[in-house]
């Protein structure tokens, strides 16, 4: 370790010299109130320098009860990340005048409260991982580096890493909201529920999905549907509970049905105070299914939906590079259940009619619709929530919710029993030897293209159904898949392989010996698998 004086002298001696002189900063510097760590210095003015800053926990001032449980610790780290980014955008958002560089960057958090690798809390210190673009005058070290690395970063640290800069009520509100949401999710099973929507929730989103829609109508439900949770913090929370089994959401056009279903998918994660969906809580493994024509399938068991079809030689191991729209939905359902999903979400607007319900006069149809199988799926432990106005679908459901202007009420209809029997799909094990990860000079190219698109090798894989809402989640999925390259040898199931790779990456991120993890946040194994399942070169073997 070196002192602040050494840091100043190093910068002063490098002033005006070739950019590579910045390499002399590869060290830990102890300043008055915090420690500055340079993990990787950029090679030229176009790169980014990976850095960390540590503040002793005693100086930071966050009391133990703010991180005494895992739920509170995650929420506190999430809040510090938000404040650090906000301060960095205020004090080091753009290049310093007359230089290139000067920006300080940390990934932008979305509306979700996630475990973020950019912030670490230990019994001894609080650490933030970020990048800084070292300022250059042409290709030479700039004198303003002193201002960036000492004064500006000191200001950002002082505004984000000390409790004295926060309103304690805001901090506890953030922590309590996350803890209450976790409590509700953990107790859905005991109440026989797969989802919960609190009264007063504001579910409709703005176009940018970063805040509730202005003047949106709050959700409310009929008293007969209300469920109450005695949460750890504050007053009990009451709202609509959606029970296990097959539930249909019906209502007139533009009444809020699809909006509610979107909110239920988003409910696999907790949301920040003020988001409106703080207590819209779903089973953590919920999977959204929609039509995806021309996606691939490899050895997926869809025999419970269709006995035979010219499209596949064997529906118990459906395999084709480009599959039809209806088959894509059945394949996606089986893949989700294979990954442990206990809740399937489907909207008739994005689905095929033959997948939703049995066709008129289709007595000899070899395909069994989801609504026909809905009750049996529930008995097998796989619940389903479907948005539909079709009478035969509604009559097949175990539960029916009528939505009008985001007000929910129950509806009683004469139920039609179905003798269709659902069976769980056969597990598969991934094999990567046929997947080309190389691109150009890179041996392993797995990069983020957009929030739900990842490039593997030269293939861009789009996953419109994944519960990825934050770019840090997509970055995590990409890095997990890169890690899985040599793990996918057919010896382990898709679930086991994905889960193991996520745990390995997280263990590396949690290490205090390196600054990795800045771009990472919580992801689900089911979403990692969703990307791999849509790669045309992925192979899978069934183990019966």
Protein Blocks (a to p, Z undefined) as FASTA:
>chain_A
ZZfklmmmmmmmmgopafklmmmmgccdddfkbccddfbdcfbfkbccdddddddfklno
pafklmmpfklmmmmmmmmmmmmmmmmmmmmmbccehiaejiacdddddfbdcddfkbcc
dfkbccdddddddddehjaccfklmmmmmmmmmmmmmmmmcfklpcfklmmmmmmmmmmm
mmmmmmmmmnopabdcdehiafbccfkopaccehiacddddfklpccdddfehcdddddd
ddehjdddeddehilpmmmmmmmmmmmpccdehklpmmaccdfkbccddddehiacehia
fklmombdfkbmblklgccfbdcfklmmmmmmmmmmmnopabdcddfklccfklmpcceh
ilmbcbdcfklmmmmmmmnopacddddfbfklmmmpmbdcddehhiacdddddddddfbd
cdddddddddfklpcfbghjbfbdcddfbfkbccehjaccddfkbccfbfklmmmmmmmm
mmmmmmmnolacfklmmmmmmmmmmmmmmpckbcghklgccddfklmmmmmmmpmkbccd
ddZZ
